[in-house]
Amino acid sequence: MIMSLIRWPIGRLILLINFIFSPRSPKRTQSEQVKVDAKTQNLSLYQLPSCPFCVKVRRTMKREGLNIELRNINQKNDYREELIREGGKRTVPCLRIEKADGEVQWLYESSDVVAHLQQLVKAA
């Protein structure tokens, strides 16, 4: 109960600060953005809006101009259940990477997710 009382205002503060200091997306031509979008079309980010580690990943997405589906695990039970069943744990952020051969990789840890996303942008 006490943790909920502490988490709620801290979460709102994190969201407010993120809103105020939101990074800018890069300026790309339409063809450049299409190439980047093609690299991210098979990605989904399992996250919570006020989780500071999720905010870190979302800020990278914004800074790099990446369009990735966001899956709020508290908003939709199916997302939470899928994360636990297929990813193996309820930890967020988690990047679901569906590879060309149909294999699915679950990437945890915000720093690893950020590094993966930055590599995608370099390869585009």
C-alpha positions as CSV (number, residue, x, y, z in Angstrom):
1,M,0.0,0.0,0.0
2,I,2.7,2.5,0.9
3,M,4.7,1.6,-2.2
4,S,1.7,2.4,-4.3
5,L,1.4,5.8,-2.7
6,I,5.1,6.4,-3.4
7,R,5.1,5.0,-7.0
8,W,2.1,6.9,-8.2
9,P,3.4,10.5,-7.8
10,I,6.9,9.5,-8.8
11,G,5.5,7.9,-12.0
12,R,3.6,11.0,-12.8
13,L,6.7,13.2,-12.2
14,I,8.7,11.0,-14.6
15,L,6.0,11.4,-17.2
16,L,5.9,15.1,-16.7
17,I,9.7,15.5,-17.0
18,N,9.7,13.3,-20.0
19,F,7.0,15.4,-21.7
20,I,8.7,18.7,-20.9
21,F,12.2,17.5,-22.1
22,S,11.1,15.2,-24.9
23,P,13.8,14.7,-27.5
24,R,13.2,15.7,-31.1
25,S,12.9,13.2,-33.9
26,P,15.5,13.4,-36.7
27,K,14.6,15.0,-40.0
28,R,14.6,12.4,-42.7
29,T,13.3,12.2,-46.3
30,Q,10.3,10.1,-46.8
31,S,12.4,7.4,-48.5
32,E,14.9,7.3,-45.6
33,Q,12.0,7.0,-43.1
34,V,10.5,4.1,-45.1
35,K,13.8,2.3,-44.9
36,V,14.0,2.8,-41.1
37,D,10.3,1.7,-40.7
38,A,11.0,-1.5,-42.6
39,K,13.8,-2.3,-40.1
40,T,11.4,-1.8,-37.2
41,Q,8.1,-3.3,-38.5
42,N,8.7,-6.6,-36.7
43,L,9.4,-5.1,-33.3
44,S,7.2,-4.6,-30.3
45,L,8.1,-3.0,-27.0
46,Y,6.4,-4.4,-23.9
47,Q,6.5,-1.5,-21.4
48,L,4.8,0.5,-18.7
49,P,4.3,4.2,-19.3
50,S,5.9,5.5,-16.1
51,C,8.7,3.0,-15.7
52,P,12.0,5.0,-15.9
53,F,13.7,2.2,-17.9
54,C,10.9,2.1,-20.4
55,V,11.0,5.9,-20.6
56,K,14.7,5.6,-21.5
57,V,13.9,3.2,-24.4
58,R,11.0,5.4,-25.6
59,R,13.2,8.5,-25.6
60,T,15.7,6.6,-27.8
61,M,12.9,5.6,-30.1
62,K,11.8,9.3,-30.3
63,R,15.4,10.6,-30.7
64,E,16.1,8.0,-33.5
65,G,12.6,8.5,-35.2
66,L,11.6,4.9,-34.8
67,N,8.0,3.7,-35.2
68,I,7.7,0.7,-32.9
69,E,4.5,-0.8,-31.5
70,L,4.1,-0.1,-27.8
71,R,2.4,-2.7,-25.7
72,N,1.4,-1.6,-22.2
73,I,1.3,-4.7,-20.0
74,N,-0.9,-3.1,-17.4
75,Q,-3.4,-1.9,-20.0
76,K,-4.0,-5.2,-21.8
77,N,-3.8,-8.6,-20.0
78,D,-3.0,-10.4,-23.3
79,Y,0.3,-8.4,-23.6
80,R,1.3,-9.3,-20.0
81,E,0.4,-12.9,-20.4
82,E,2.3,-13.2,-23.7
83,L,5.3,-11.5,-22.2
84,I,5.4,-14.0,-19.3
85,R,4.5,-17.1,-21.4
86,E,6.8,-16.4,-24.3
87,G,9.4,-14.0,-22.9
88,G,9.8,-16.0,-19.7
89,K,9.3,-13.1,-17.2
90,R,7.2,-10.0,-16.5
91,T,10.1,-7.6,-16.7
92,V,9.9,-4.4,-18.7
93,P,11.1,-3.0,-21.0
94,C,11.3,-6.0,-23.3
95,L,11.7,-5.8,-27.0
96,R,10.1,-8.5,-29.0
97,I,12.0,-9.1,-32.2
98,E,10.4,-11.3,-34.9
99,K,13.1,-12.4,-37.3
100,A,12.6,-13.1,-41.0
101,D,12.6,-16.9,-40.4
102,G,9.8,-16.6,-37.8
103,E,12.0,-17.0,-34.8
104,V,11.2,-14.6,-31.9
105,Q,13.8,-13.1,-29.7
106,W,12.9,-11.4,-26.4
107,L,15.5,-8.7,-25.5
108,Y,15.4,-7.4,-21.9
109,E,17.4,-4.7,-20.2
110,S,17.0,-1.1,-21.3
111,S,20.6,-0.6,-22.2
112,D,20.6,-3.7,-24.4
113,V,17.4,-2.6,-26.1
114,V,18.8,0.9,-26.7
115,A,22.0,-0.5,-28.2
116,H,19.9,-2.8,-30.5
117,L,17.8,0.1,-31.7
118,Q,20.8,2.3,-32.4
119,Q,22.4,-0.6,-34.4
120,L,19.2,-0.8,-36.5
121,V,19.4,2.9,-37.3
122,K,23.0,2.6,-38.4
123,A,22.2,-0.3,-40.6
124,A,19.3,1.4,-42.3
